Each structure stands twice: as C-alpha cells, then as structure tokens.
Amino acid sequence: MSNMIVLPLIVPVITAILLVFLRDNVFLQRIISLLTLSFVVLISVILLQEIQKQGVMRIDFSGWAPPFGILFVADSFAMLLVLVANIVAAICLLYAIFTIGKNFEKMYFYPFVLLMVAGVNGSFLTGDIFNLFVCFEVMLLASYALISLGGEKVQLREALKYVLINIVASWIFLVALAFLYGTVGTLNMAHISVRVMELGADPLITTVALIFLIVFSLKAGLLLFFWLPGSYSVPPTAIAALFAALLTKVGIYALVRTFTLLFPNNTEVTHMVLGIMAGVTIIAGCMGALAGRDVRTIAAYNVLIGVGFIVAGLAIGTESALQGVTYYLMHDMVAKAMLFLAVGMMMYVTGETVIDKMSGLIRNYPLFGWLFFIVMCSLAGIPPLSGFLGKVLIGQGAIEGGNFVLLGLGFLSSLIVLYSLLRIFLSSFFGETIISLEDEKPLPKRMVLPLTLLVACTIALGIGAEWMAPYVTDAAKTLYSPSIYIDAVLDGTTWQGEVNK
C-alpha cells in the first residue's frame, strides 16, 4: 500500500510526457488529463483512509533507509492538501476545456498543467528538503510556461517579473540548503528536526530558519508579495484560478512544515517574525482590496489576505490554531479558484474589468449572480460555508495563546473581504443593467458548471465538517507533535537516544 504514495507525482508526470505526443489530438488530451486528475483524487482518498488505520506512511526510494535515501511521507496534513488540490485542478481544467481555445490547447497546455500539479503533489509529499526544492522547480517551470501562454505584451512583462523573482528565491533556497546541510549534516526532514533539537536554540540554526522564512515567503506571497497581483491578473482565467488556488498554498505548506517540524526551537523569534509578517500582509492585502477598482486586482489582493490569515494561524501555533490552518488551507484552495472563475466570467459577459463599468448583471444572469453571492459569503467566512470553521478554530487558538492582535487583524480582514466583494456584487450585479436583451452575450451552461461544482465543494466542506474532523484533527496533532512524524520516518528509540545524548 505504501507504494501508492508516489503515484500522485509519477502518474501526472508520465501522462504529461504522453500528451506531448498527442499535441494535435485535443479531444484525447482533454479526456486523459481529466482521468489522470480523477485517478489521483481516488488514490488520495484511499491513502487518507489507510493513514487513519495505520498512522503516517512512507516509501523509501531504491531501498535506502532514512536518513540516507530520498523518501515520500504521507500524513493526514499532506494527503488532505493533495486531495483538495487535485479536485480543484480537475474543475479548473474542466473550465479550461470549455474556454481556453484550441490554439492554447495545442501549445502543450495540458502537459504543463499536469507537470505543475505533479510538482504541487510532490512538494506536499516529500520527506527530503532537497527534493522539496526539486518539486518546487518542477511546479515553477510549468507555471513559467503557463503564465506566458498566449504571448501578449502584458503577459510577457509580468512573466519576466515572475520568473526573475522566483529564480532569486530558488537561489536563496539553495544557499539556505547549503547552510543547513553544513550545520546538521542531513537533508531528511525528520532527521533535520532531530539534529536541530540536539543543538537547541543555536543562533546559527535560527539564522538558517529565517533564511528559509524569506524563501518560502517569496513563494507564498507573504509580505514579499509585490510580484503577485500583476502575475495573477494577466493569464487566461483558468490558469489564474489554478495559480491562485495552488501556487501560494505550496509556499504556505513549506512554511508550516518548516516551523512545526524542522525548527521547533526558539519559537520566540521565528513565530514572532511570522506573526509580524502575517499581520503586515493582512493589512496590505486589505488596503489593496479596498483601493482596487479592477475585479482582477481585488481578487489578487484577496489571495494575499488569505495568505496572511493562514500564516497568522501558524504563528499562533496552538493545536486548535493548526486545526484551523489545515481546514482553512483546504477552504482557500476552493474559494480562490471560485473567485477567479467568477471574475473571469464577469469579464467574459461584459468585456470589462472595472467594476464601475458593470451593472445589472443579475437581471441577465440570475444563476451566476447568486453563485457569486455564495462565493462572497464563503470567502467572508459566513456559516455554514467552508470559510467559517477555519476562522473559528484559528480564533480559538489565538484566544488560547493570548494573540489578541492577530485575532483582531484576522477578523477585521473578514469584514474587509466581505466589503470588497460586496462592493463588486452590488455595483456589478444590481443597479441599471448595461446589457440590453438584444446585446446579451449568452453564458453557456458548460462555463457555469465548473463554478457550480466549486460552490458545491465549499458547501460540502462546511456542512461536512463533522465528517472531515477526524482527518483535520489527526493532521493538526501530527503538526503540533513532531515526534509522531519523526517516529514514522526514523526509529523512535534511535532518534530519542540521539537527542538524549
């Protein structure tokens, strides 16, 4: 059964290579891509059930036992993210099939999407920090191609910025890996944790931890987010939705693993810095969402607010807050994909991006109007939708830990998100219609279907919270008590003996 852990990486990669040779057969590319992502979703469900029965699972490549070999580790936290990421990717791919056009589809769109998803899955599952770098690069190389797909001038400008920033971040990542290996002598994430516990609150280790914080902050859009609003505004809608749903979440995942597993010492410094960066990101995201007049810009700044809120939960660091982080990460994948698809559909029917130039859309497209209303409520955290429980759990953790500043900023951001999206809703969907019945552009049902599926997901995550609770609780327990993860990767007696020396 443990051999299945590698399938979420291997299957999309093999399929992507196969699709290169089917460049002219667009129909077959569509079917194979959707089947591939559906297969990964099925594998993720099976692995989640197995983890509940037998605990954290791992696979050692080439028979090299840890800490010497490369391995994949599947715990509830990683598998929940793999599951939701692939569901969202499949729905965004469905939207792309209906909207992106055969010219793009023949430019290796589906292989690039599958390679990006493979990099995302590998980042969630790897138990080796150098392999995390490799999976990051697979994901980013595919995203470089996707962001420039179409070759428009504004795309190339933002793509250049996006590529340069990520190259710099990757270089810093390699420097941080060199310092870390020189200090602890291992790249296995569980073994790094053991060696760091041996060293205690060493200033060099704290410095390395802060370098990793800079790297993953660039990837996640935490504080160092100047590249994000433009980069997420220029690609076609389906690609922008994939980026918003997945890319920043991988950076956040890396931050969570780094500061719950790798560097558990000296949290007074690392978690304080995390909290400050999260607070500033929330404030900056709120200011951008309030000031924005373009629907794509408002959506991009809402991504930043979500990043800040999740990292605030990590900075709080209690078990309740980590439950909230897990649940909110799943919600945010679904919600940000919903938001970007909804914004893309508004642009499709109006040909405009500025909210003041849209009005009365609910008269022409009533179903779409109420779907947008549910998207808005979900992002604002209104029950029983998926955003509610994550906010409550992070808030509970903040109260337990006495982090009232982050608590206040987090829930103030909910009001700003509600206001910014309500402004779009009232201005664009109500008022005097700008589209006459003669000029009304039909909104095909096949375009509405992916948004409807995502709305169903956010409702299911909210109403099905009790069903999800065992998995979320197990994920938070593994994050809060790193020894569970370490015991599954290394022999428990051996590593505890190392620490006791």
HELIX and SHEET records of a PDB file:
HELIX    1   1 SER A    2  VAL A    6  5                                   5    
HELIX    2   2 LEU A    7  VAL A   20  1                                  14    
HELIX    3   3 VAL A   26  GLN A   54  1                                  29    
HELIX    4   4 PHE A   61  GLY A   63  5                                   3    
HELIX    5   5 SER A   76  THR A   99  1                                  24    
HELIX    6   6 LYS A  102  GLU A  105  1                                   4    
HELIX    7   7 PHE A  109  LEU A  125  1                                  17    
HELIX    8   8 ILE A  129  ILE A  147  1                                  19    
HELIX    9   9 LYS A  153  VAL A  184  1                                  32    
HELIX   10  10 MET A  189  LEU A  199  1                                  11    
HELIX   11  11 PRO A  203  ALA A  220  1                                  18    
HELIX   12  12 LEU A  228  SER A  231  1                                   4    
HELIX   13  13 THR A  237  LEU A  242  1                                   6    
HELIX   14  14 PHE A  243  LEU A  247  3                                   5    
HELIX   15  15 THR A  248  ARG A  257  1                                  10    
HELIX   16  16 THR A  258  LEU A  262  3                                   5    
HELIX   17  17 THR A  267  ALA A  291  1                                  25    
HELIX   18  18 VAL A  295  ILE A  316  1                                  22    
HELIX   19  19 GLU A  319  THR A  350  1                                  32    
HELIX   20  20 ILE A  355  LYS A  357  5                                   3    
HELIX   21  21 LEU A  361  ASN A  364  1                                   4    
HELIX   22  22 PRO A  366  ALA A  380  1                                  15    
HELIX   23  23 SER A  386  GLY A  401  1                                  16    
HELIX   24  24 PHE A  404  ILE A  424  1                                  21    
HELIX   25  25 PHE A  425  PHE A  429  3                                   5    
HELIX   26  26 LYS A  445  ILE A  463  1                                  19    
HELIX   27  27 ALA A  465  TYR A  480  1                                  16    
HELIX   28  28 PRO A  482  VAL A  489  1                                   8    
HELIX   29  29 GLY A  492  ASN A  500  1                                   9    
SHEET    1   A 2 MET A  57  ASP A  60  0                                        
SHEET    2   A 2 LEU A  71  ALA A  74 -1                                        
END                                                                             
